[in-house]
Amino acid sequence: MKLTETRLDDEKKQLRVSLDDAGNQLIKTELLRQSLEGDIQRMKLVMNEKETENQLLSSRAENLTRQIHDLENKTHSLTTTVDKLNMTLTKAEQQESAHKNQVSIHVDTVM
């Protein structure tokens, strides 16, 4: 009987040690879980910040693309205007040359 009691006491002590170990492991696991939840919250904040930054950059890129398109249109319009002015200048130079020739002919005739 005493042997059985001793054996039961030993088993009881072993179970208490196992229970304490399990409790300690539970505490460690809970602390790890809380730490991971904190990491998740920080990552969510970082992701939100990155998403906001991406939206701003996307909007800026769209605005710049629009500005480039507008500037390309203005460049085309100005190029067309310059071409027209060059043609007008060429015609004016031709007319001036023709008038000079006519004046020269009239001056030669008068003299």
Secondary structure, 3 states (H helix, E strand, C coil): CHHHHHHHHHHHHHHHHHHHHHHHHHHHHHHHHHHHHHHHHHHHHHHHHHHHHHHHHHHHHHHHHHHHHHHHHHHHHHHHHHHHHHHHHHHHHHHHHHHHHHHHHHHHHHC
